[in-house]
Amino acid sequence: MTIEAPTRTTPAEAPLSPPSSLYAKRIKVYPARVNGRFRAAKWAFLILALAAYYITPWIRWPRPGDAPDQFLLVDLAGRRFYLGPIVIWQDELYFVTGLLILAAVSLFLVTSLFGRVWCGYACPQTVWTDLYLWVERRIEGDRNARLRLDQGPRNAAYWTRKIAKHTVWLVIAAATGGAFVLYVGDAPTTLRAIVTGEAGSWTYAFFGILTFTTYALAGWAREQVCTYMCPWPRFQAAMLDEHSLVVSYRAWRGEPRGKHKQGETWEGRGDCVDCRQCVNVCPTGIDIRDGQQLECIGCGLCIDACNQIMDRVGRPRGLIALDTLTNLQRAEAVASAVPPGPARVERVAAARAEWRVIRPRTLIYTTVLVAVALVMLVAFVLRSTTELAVLRDRAPLYVVLSDGTIRNSFTLKVWNKGYDEPSYHLRLEGLPGVTIAVVGAPDERPLIATRADGVTTHRVHVTAAPGARLAESTPVTFVLQDEAGRAVVSTASVFLAPKR
């Protein structure tokens, strides 16, 4: 038997104690104000997007009859979607599916060309967060002032500014939730009902949900939504290639970085003066000099901040810029043979490649986009404005009258998607010699009346003469004809009779 000597654990080999928490505490981001072309573009899109969101429900579009006169309306009660002269019914949701496909492919195409431009400019989270940050700066001041306020004493000035800021935030959130519910009902009527307390519970529920989410996500969560909640950053890289324009730090030009005093030479050193302005203005608080990161939304504010610093120190703009991976790799190869300094910048600038817009990825996305758009356009142009549904009675399946005639009863539903009110003649194919009677029609003739932009229901009796040789189940087709005798729409059904 072998006895092993006991082992001793040195302090260096002692097991580490488990961490007190598996989650890091959030470091609040205080984005600083910056001016430049990217910031101007963000302001322009923010104003355009907010104006469209808040004003669109109030745009009127005249429609005949009782149809709503709202330009854009999701009529849940009527199960229709109105967009100007276009009306999409419940059985035409494939058009909505097509629109979603067009939106998705368009997003893929734009991402392959310009990177995360959607995240930086058009995403609702970005738009409302920018608006909330503007309110915060107006009340609490810019970055340094907000830092001092949060780190200072909780006095009257602190609470006054905080209460004012959150009050404005809540007003904006309520306006956002209120505008949302105006899209699912007539805007003036819905707003009046909300104010007077006459709106339905679902209206108040959606109003409250949108108000709370806007306030919480744009006011409190902010960059957390982009980093942890949104799935787009995790698969948007699949839409990019080596020719996509993305916000990039040109390390070949900026390194080695360091402080620079006025009058010092730029030979042997990079253009980055390590001012950290690119970090201070970033809405997600990242350092773009660390390379491409999940948190980067591609807004370009760091480019504006860096360009201002380059202007101050007398260096060319573009240390941080929209660039492609191809150009960055080519620049690194050229710069490796030239010492840091102005000569390196000139040499790399001469070796830059042209940005390629047309390439396999963009051609594929464009082809899919055009194909789906053409299919939707053809389907929309060829769609019928009249639909017919036939429901036969199941209890009883048929009736044998005293004179020996056999009668089947049907319920016909006619969707008229236009604004006129045509009447159609009803014809039955597949069973000759039967009599058709439309209950409620003059003399119960086979005449089907419709109403504009609505559904009409008709009760129809189909009667076979005594002695007719009928199978247990005979396929028949109901056909609606216009005044010229042309078939407008048809639907198949069956005529039932007793077993022979």
PEMO-V5211 format. One record per helix or strand. SS is the DSSP state (2 for helix, 1 for strand). FROM is the first residue (numbers start at 0). LEN is the number of residues. If there is no record, write none. Layout:
# PEMO-V5211
ss:SS from:FROM len:LEN
ss:SS from:FROM len:LEN
This chain:
# PEMO-V5211
ss:2 from:10 len:3
ss:2 from:36 len:22
ss:1 from:59 len:1
ss:1 from:69 len:1
ss:1 from:71 len:4
ss:1 from:79 len:4
ss:1 from:85 len:4
ss:2 from:89 len:25
ss:2 from:116 len:6
ss:2 from:123 len:17
ss:2 from:142 len:9
ss:2 from:155 len:29
ss:2 from:186 len:10
ss:2 from:200 len:21
ss:2 from:222 len:7
ss:2 from:231 len:8
ss:1 from:245 len:4
ss:2 from:250 len:4
ss:2 from:276 len:4
ss:2 from:287 len:3
ss:2 from:300 len:13
ss:1 from:319 len:4
ss:2 from:324 len:11
ss:2 from:341 len:9
ss:2 from:359 len:23
ss:1 from:385 len:7
ss:1 from:398 len:2
ss:1 from:405 len:11
ss:1 from:422 len:7
ss:1 from:433 len:5
ss:2 from:441 len:3
ss:1 from:446 len:3
ss:1 from:453 len:11
ss:1 from:472 len:9
ss:1 from:486 len:10
